[in-house]
Amino acid sequence: MGRLPTYQPAAFTILYDTQYHHADMVDQELLDTLRQELRRGSVVLVCLLALREPDYGYALVSTLESAGVETDANTLYPLLRRLERQGLVSSEWVTNDPRPRKYYRTTDAGTEVAGLLLDDWSAISRSIEHFRTGETSE
């Protein structure tokens, strides 16, 4: 890229800064917060999908992390309790292992909700792609 002219209209400066210096302009703490908000909106759906096979809390944290969904137990356990109150997951204590564990499983209602949320996720994804590329995806 050649040398920039001495006189730069404001729009060009903003475009230049946005395209070539965006990494320098992004506050990492702000970006981390925005990413956390984005993930927070997807954790319910991910849990409903992951718990189609029964799992206990700590193992679920590991399963989610291995799939790239960062969450911790302090976030997950309250979510699981809420999903259980809403009838979207059920739980059962398994005491025949050396260590008793509470296993969670997606209910039929949770499976139905997960399907509806997946439809919404697909629609949102298409909308984002439209704005990213400026093209419609039909």
Residue, then its C-alpha position, 0 to 999 in steps of 0.5 A: m500500500g502506498r503512502l496516504p495523501t496529506y489531505q484525507p476526508a474523514a470518511f476515507t480515514i474511518l474506512y482506512d482505520t476500519q480496514y487496516h487498523h481494526a485490531d489496534m482499535v478493538d479493546q480486548e476487554l470489550l471484545d471478550t464481553l461481547r463474545q461472552e454475550l454471544r456465547r451466553g445466548s447459545v448455551v441453552l441450545v447447546c445444553l439441550l442438544a448435548l443432553r440428549e444423552p444423559d450426563y452429569g454436570y462436571a462431565l457436561v462442562s468438559t463436553l462443552e469445552s471440548a466442543g469449543v463452548e466455554t462455560d464454567a460450573n458456576t454458570l452451568y449448574p444454575l442453568l441446568r436447575r432452571l431448565e429442569r424447572q422449565g421442564l426442558v431437562s430432567s435429572e436423576w441421581v445415580t448412586n451405584d457409582p463410587r461417587p453419587r452423581k446427578y445426571y441430566r437428560t433433555t426431556d421430550a419438551g426440551t427436544e421439541v424446544a431445541g428443534l425450534l431454537l435450531d430453526d431460529w438459529s438457522a434464520i439468524s445465521r442466514s440474516i447475519e450472512h446476508f449482512r456480512t456479504g450483502e447477498t440473500s441466501e435463498 
